[in-house]
Amino acid sequence: MIAINPTTRQNNNGFHLDMVSVALVSVILLVGLVMVTSASVTMGAKDGEPFGYLIRQSASLFGGLTCALIMMFVPLERWQKYSTPLLLLGMVMLLLVLLPGIGHVVKGSRRWIHLGFINFQASELARILLLTYVASYVVRREQELQTTFMGLLFPLGILAVGAGLLLVEPDFGSGVILLATGLGVLFLAGARLRYVFMICGGGAVLIALVAVQSAYRVKRLTAFLDPWADPYKTGFQLTQSLIAIGRGEWFGVGLGASVQKLFYLPEAHTDFLFAVLSEEFGFIGIFVMVALVMALAFRALMIARSASGAGLKFHAAMAAAFGIWYGLQSFTNMGVNMGLLPTKGLTLPFLSYGRSSLIVTVLWFGVLLRIHHETVLAQIANLRGGSK
């Protein structure tokens, strides 16, 4: 092992590995496996498989790590070169899931494509493909993006189409996260601040109009303001989550000792895994988990800054997209669990049970590691060029 810098190691194949990111993700993944087991063991026992969810989550993690390993050796140049076909593929996936006979309905939402051994959530992969196009766009149209309103509006229009298809599923939360992530990447790429404010204002109005068109969405959006007003219907999930968080106090009730996961808290192993973690590990557990999430999101943004400094603008945009998305979705999930945001069906990345979510998220992390590797190579080449 040859040290490139204190946080980078070069393996025998010449790959420069970012040890900070690897360490952070490893810890989060291990915590996730433990918490999925704790939150689901009772439910699994009811079906005769106490560790069934752990086995399936572990298999998904293995699949994700395999995909990540492949992505680590795929040059970012190929992502950039084929960004338009990848965009079309992402749109097709979001359309296919809406077609009867192809899209698979689970709990009233048509978000999955049945692949025999797994229900694959198309939006997970489509999100990366759409954001890849945005990253390519900010490089190809940099001058237009930084000087004109249309330069910002065009890529947001594409993202809006993708978000609209997500709304049809319906998946309101994922649509908003996709738009917010794309807007964040465009802002970091140099979009004018006044144009960003204009888009944000108009987008907020549009999202509000879309939300009020459905009585179901209105109930979901307003129930969090006073969940105790209807604790057995619209406020049920949130009240049970708040009870779990409150029971945790400072140090928690202990691993495996959660009461709320015993069929009180719906989706305890998926959307509300954070509440179970809070109950079993208390405020200290919440603090550590928030710190880990912030550290990983910040690390991705630091990789983006390093890539930009090395002249790799596409790499910088891709790394920034990962960091922004990861931070936004993680804190949205936590906010929902704590009653700070309306209830949304969003997983906690790397932690919650979700097979397609885990596979695609780990795959995307493999792309981030590739970005770091190519950034280090570019930095070395720049140093050698400057010393001549």
Legacy VTK file of the C-alpha trace (Angstrom):
# vtk DataFile Version 3.0
C-alpha trace
ASCII
DATASET POLYDATA
POINTS 388 float
0.000 0.000 0.000
1.418 3.364 -1.029
0.122 6.436 0.774
-0.943 9.236 -1.545
-2.238 11.423 1.299
-3.515 10.730 4.837
-6.974 9.726 3.604
-6.082 7.909 0.364
-4.545 4.502 -0.213
-3.328 2.979 -3.459
-3.893 -0.745 -3.836
-1.832 -3.181 -5.891
-3.928 -2.437 -8.979
-3.112 1.251 -8.742
-6.592 2.273 -7.526
-6.615 5.249 -5.174
-9.194 4.449 -2.488
-10.749 7.130 -0.303
-10.453 5.531 3.112
-12.601 8.153 4.878
-15.626 7.485 2.662
-15.116 3.720 2.859
-14.903 3.830 6.656
-18.015 5.990 6.990
-20.128 3.858 4.659
-18.885 0.642 6.288
-19.977 1.823 9.732
-23.364 3.041 8.463
-23.987 -0.233 6.596
-23.119 -2.333 9.647
-25.417 -0.243 11.843
-28.104 -0.655 9.194
-27.839 -4.455 9.186
-28.038 -4.549 12.985
-31.033 -2.213 13.112
-32.916 -3.959 10.275
-32.477 -7.218 12.204
-33.666 -5.657 15.459
-36.649 -3.905 13.861
-37.828 -6.879 11.794
-37.083 -9.976 13.865
-40.544 -10.070 15.487
-42.320 -9.516 12.186
-40.120 -12.143 10.550
-40.843 -14.622 13.348
-44.548 -14.204 12.667
-43.884 -15.471 9.130
-41.609 -18.263 10.369
-38.365 -16.482 9.342
-36.974 -14.426 12.254
-33.912 -13.409 10.252
-35.551 -13.351 6.829
-35.218 -9.599 6.391
-31.572 -9.702 7.453
-30.851 -12.439 4.910
-32.543 -10.511 2.096
-30.881 -7.247 3.107
-27.484 -8.958 3.238
-28.053 -10.456 -0.214
-28.955 -6.985 -1.516
-25.832 -5.552 0.086
-23.725 -8.211 -1.625
-25.364 -7.330 -4.946
-24.764 -3.628 -4.306
-21.108 -4.185 -3.415
-20.643 -6.226 -6.592
-22.146 -3.399 -8.657
-20.024 -0.836 -6.772
-16.863 -2.821 -7.536
-17.757 -2.793 -11.222
-18.500 0.941 -11.137
-15.106 1.626 -9.548
-13.476 0.522 -12.794
-15.822 2.298 -15.220
-14.245 5.603 -16.349
-16.420 8.674 -15.721
-15.819 9.584 -19.343
-18.279 6.860 -20.326
-20.990 8.223 -18.031
-20.491 11.643 -19.612
-20.351 10.308 -23.170
-23.583 8.353 -22.862
-25.455 10.812 -20.639
-28.214 11.401 -23.208
-28.962 7.686 -23.810
-28.865 7.205 -20.031
-31.404 10.017 -19.653
-33.706 8.322 -22.162
-33.273 5.007 -20.346
-34.225 6.656 -17.065
-37.366 8.181 -18.588
-38.328 4.851 -20.153
-37.956 3.128 -16.783
-40.236 5.699 -15.138
-42.790 5.153 -17.927
-42.597 1.359 -17.887
-43.409 1.189 -14.206
-46.738 2.890 -14.930
-47.820 0.297 -17.505
-50.235 -2.422 -16.331
-48.599 -5.817 -16.523
-45.118 -4.348 -16.115
-45.418 -2.033 -13.140
-46.035 -3.843 -9.866
-48.393 -2.288 -7.302
-47.427 -2.435 -3.620
-49.581 -0.707 -0.981
-51.370 1.391 -3.581
-48.251 2.703 -5.348
-47.054 1.540 -8.758
-43.299 1.952 -8.221
-41.832 -1.480 -8.861
-40.949 -3.712 -11.795
-41.193 -7.383 -10.932
-37.958 -9.174 -11.915
-38.840 -12.597 -10.563
-36.580 -12.692 -7.527
-36.929 -9.021 -6.613
-39.312 -6.092 -6.996
-37.032 -3.417 -8.409
-37.967 0.220 -7.714
-37.288 1.912 -11.038
-37.047 5.419 -9.582
-33.906 4.491 -7.614
-31.807 3.912 -10.737
-33.668 6.474 -12.855
-32.670 9.187 -10.360
-28.968 8.547 -10.991
-29.468 8.498 -14.760
-31.336 11.822 -14.770
-28.767 13.477 -12.522
-25.984 12.133 -14.745
-27.510 14.081 -17.618
-27.671 17.216 -15.467
-23.985 16.775 -14.574
-23.145 16.447 -18.255
-25.277 19.473 -19.101
-23.465 21.791 -16.682
-20.207 20.954 -18.461
-21.505 21.224 -22.039
-23.595 24.349 -21.449
-21.594 26.005 -18.704
-21.609 29.481 -20.252
-25.319 29.352 -21.041
-26.137 28.077 -17.542
-24.178 30.860 -15.864
-25.547 33.721 -17.960
-29.127 32.985 -19.048
-32.408 32.015 -17.441
-33.129 29.397 -20.125
-29.785 27.788 -19.384
-31.154 26.966 -15.935
-34.741 26.296 -16.967
-33.975 23.626 -19.596
-32.352 21.003 -17.303
-34.904 21.739 -14.583
-37.632 21.134 -17.150
-36.205 17.670 -17.802
-36.056 16.972 -14.081
-39.624 18.238 -13.734
-40.770 15.663 -16.303
-39.066 12.935 -14.275
-40.586 14.275 -11.054
-43.994 14.386 -12.746
-43.723 10.703 -13.642
-42.841 10.005 -10.012
-45.947 11.877 -8.887
-48.115 9.636 -11.053
-46.835 6.502 -9.245
-47.464 8.284 -6.717
-44.103 9.140 -5.115
-44.306 12.784 -4.089
-41.256 12.699 -1.800
-38.852 11.245 -4.353
-39.995 13.780 -6.937
-39.255 16.708 -4.624
-35.861 15.272 -3.622
-34.937 14.788 -7.293
-35.802 18.393 -8.150
-34.008 19.780 -5.104
-30.871 17.750 -5.820
-30.802 18.823 -9.461
-31.286 22.467 -8.500
-28.444 22.166 -5.979
-26.080 20.806 -8.639
-27.034 23.571 -11.068
-26.488 26.222 -8.388
-23.039 24.870 -7.524
-22.220 24.808 -11.241
-22.737 28.567 -11.429
-26.419 29.276 -12.067
-27.254 32.868 -11.105
-28.659 33.239 -7.621
-31.633 35.380 -8.659
-32.677 32.776 -11.209
-32.391 30.062 -8.555
-34.634 32.076 -6.213
-37.157 32.574 -9.012
-37.225 28.853 -9.755
-37.492 27.967 -6.056
-40.404 30.351 -5.567
-42.244 29.114 -8.630
-41.466 25.488 -7.751
-42.789 25.913 -4.210
-46.064 27.301 -5.559
-46.339 24.502 -8.119
-45.601 21.794 -5.544
-48.227 23.294 -3.235
-50.795 23.294 -6.050
-50.019 19.681 -6.894
-50.262 18.699 -3.244
-53.690 20.245 -2.664
-55.118 18.475 -5.717
-55.236 15.242 -3.727
-57.109 14.882 -0.448
-54.720 12.035 0.435
-51.668 14.278 0.019
-53.296 17.117 1.978
-53.923 14.761 4.904
-50.330 13.488 4.744
-48.960 17.033 4.563
-51.008 18.460 7.421
-51.238 15.498 9.813
-47.694 16.090 11.091
-48.692 19.516 12.475
-50.882 17.890 15.119
-50.689 14.091 14.886
-52.389 13.707 18.273
-55.598 15.193 16.844
-56.178 11.878 15.044
-53.701 9.437 16.640
-55.378 6.286 15.309
-55.691 7.283 11.625
-53.811 10.069 9.851
-51.466 10.670 12.775
-50.903 7.029 13.690
-47.440 6.537 12.175
-46.081 9.786 13.567
-47.488 9.357 17.062
-45.981 5.875 17.308
-42.665 7.241 16.006
-42.676 10.049 18.573
-43.439 7.575 21.352
-40.456 5.477 20.256
-38.135 8.497 20.160
-39.389 9.698 23.544
-38.858 6.288 25.162
-35.218 6.359 24.105
-34.398 9.353 26.329
-30.606 9.837 26.621
-29.141 6.346 26.241
-32.001 4.240 24.915
-33.684 1.097 26.179
-31.017 -1.181 24.721
-30.496 -3.068 21.459
-33.466 -5.311 20.732
-35.565 -3.905 23.594
-37.767 -1.603 21.500
-41.469 -1.944 22.227
-42.756 0.162 19.331
-41.383 -2.262 16.742
-43.736 -4.934 18.136
-46.430 -4.180 15.549
-47.138 -0.704 16.950
-44.941 1.313 14.583
-45.757 0.669 10.887
-42.786 0.236 8.546
-40.414 -0.011 11.507
-37.709 -1.677 9.390
-38.022 0.703 6.415
-39.278 4.305 6.594
-39.263 4.483 10.406
-36.068 2.609 11.183
-34.634 5.837 12.616
-37.367 5.837 15.294
-36.409 2.318 16.378
-32.742 3.324 16.484
-33.726 6.315 18.622
-35.707 4.143 21.026
-32.948 1.578 21.441
-29.946 3.953 21.543
-31.487 7.233 22.700
-30.239 10.750 22.053
-26.639 9.533 21.941
-27.527 7.140 19.120
-29.299 9.913 17.219
-26.313 12.229 17.667
-23.851 9.629 16.369
-26.021 8.754 13.374
-26.571 12.396 12.413
-22.815 12.959 12.703
-22.108 10.000 10.392
-24.621 11.224 7.810
-23.241 14.755 7.894
-19.677 13.458 7.599
-20.443 11.342 4.526
-22.414 14.113 2.787
-19.614 16.586 3.570
-16.981 14.136 2.334
-18.790 13.764 -0.999
-18.863 17.550 -1.376
-15.140 17.721 -0.554
-14.469 15.165 -3.282
-16.525 17.366 -5.609
-14.438 20.401 -4.684
-11.198 18.488 -5.242
-12.429 17.302 -8.633
-13.350 20.856 -9.608
-9.917 22.068 -8.531
-8.318 19.377 -10.701
-10.329 20.573 -13.713
-12.788 17.658 -13.708
-16.086 19.503 -13.867
-18.261 16.506 -14.735
-16.736 14.529 -11.887
-17.382 17.441 -9.525
-21.041 17.659 -10.545
-21.559 13.893 -10.103
-19.949 13.866 -6.662
-21.964 16.921 -5.626
-25.163 15.209 -6.799
-24.426 12.222 -4.545
-23.617 14.423 -1.550
-26.662 16.673 -1.950
-29.049 13.781 -2.556
-27.687 11.736 0.341
-27.908 14.643 2.769
-31.378 15.713 1.622
-32.967 12.262 1.698
-31.327 11.291 4.995
-32.423 14.420 6.825
-35.877 14.294 5.234
-36.325 10.766 6.591
-35.110 11.838 10.018
-37.331 14.911 9.940
-40.353 12.773 9.100
-39.576 10.414 11.981
-39.333 13.343 14.408
-42.452 15.120 13.162
-40.571 18.038 11.649
-41.716 17.250 8.100
-44.820 15.709 6.521
-44.845 11.925 6.377
-43.146 10.650 3.215
-42.287 7.151 2.066
-38.535 7.721 1.872
-35.924 5.278 3.119
-32.862 6.212 5.171
-30.018 5.504 2.686
-27.630 2.650 3.574
-29.721 1.917 6.707
-33.381 1.154 5.958
-34.564 -2.166 4.587
-35.096 -1.786 0.864
-33.501 -4.114 -1.646
-33.408 -1.972 -4.779
-32.677 1.129 -2.694
-29.642 -0.475 -1.055
-28.296 -1.958 -4.303
-28.507 1.314 -6.216
-27.208 3.471 -3.359
-24.135 1.275 -2.881
-23.650 1.231 -6.665
-23.688 5.042 -6.660
-21.117 5.034 -3.883
-18.895 2.974 -6.177
-19.156 5.796 -8.725
-18.099 8.267 -6.010
-15.011 6.170 -5.290
-14.188 6.194 -9.008
-14.491 9.979 -8.999
-12.022 10.190 -6.129
-9.594 7.872 -7.932
-9.655 9.890 -11.163
-9.343 13.132 -9.186
-6.165 11.881 -7.489
-4.751 10.836 -10.865
-5.514 14.294 -12.261
-3.900 15.968 -9.249
-0.755 13.876 -9.665
-0.645 14.671 -13.394
-1.067 18.390 -12.643
1.767 18.278 -10.082
4.079 16.523 -12.500
3.183 18.969 -15.261
3.816 21.938 -12.978
7.217 20.641 -11.895
8.534 20.474 -15.452
LINES 1 389
388 0 1 2 3 4 5 6 7 8 9 10 11 12 13 14 15 16 17 18 19 20 21 22 23 24 25 26 27 28 29 30 31 32 33 34 35 36 37 38 39 40 41 42 43 44 45 46 47 48 49 50 51 52 53 54 55 56 57 58 59 60 61 62 63 64 65 66 67 68 69 70 71 72 73 74 75 76 77 78 79 80 81 82 83 84 85 86 87 88 89 90 91 92 93 94 95 96 97 98 99 100 101 102 103 104 105 106 107 108 109 110 111 112 113 114 115 116 117 118 119 120 121 122 123 124 125 126 127 128 129 130 131 132 133 134 135 136 137 138 139 140 141 142 143 144 145 146 147 148 149 150 151 152 153 154 155 156 157 158 159 160 161 162 163 164 165 166 167 168 169 170 171 172 173 174 175 176 177 178 179 180 181 182 183 184 185 186 187 188 189 190 191 192 193 194 195 196 197 198 199 200 201 202 203 204 205 206 207 208 209 210 211 212 213 214 215 216 217 218 219 220 221 222 223 224 225 226 227 228 229 230 231 232 233 234 235 236 237 238 239 240 241 242 243 244 245 246 247 248 249 250 251 252 253 254 255 256 257 258 259 260 261 262 263 264 265 266 267 268 269 270 271 272 273 274 275 276 277 278 279 280 281 282 283 284 285 286 287 288 289 290 291 292 293 294 295 296 297 298 299 300 301 302 303 304 305 306 307 308 309 310 311 312 313 314 315 316 317 318 319 320 321 322 323 324 325 326 327 328 329 330 331 332 333 334 335 336 337 338 339 340 341 342 343 344 345 346 347 348 349 350 351 352 353 354 355 356 357 358 359 360 361 362 363 364 365 366 367 368 369 370 371 372 373 374 375 376 377 378 379 380 381 382 383 384 385 386 387
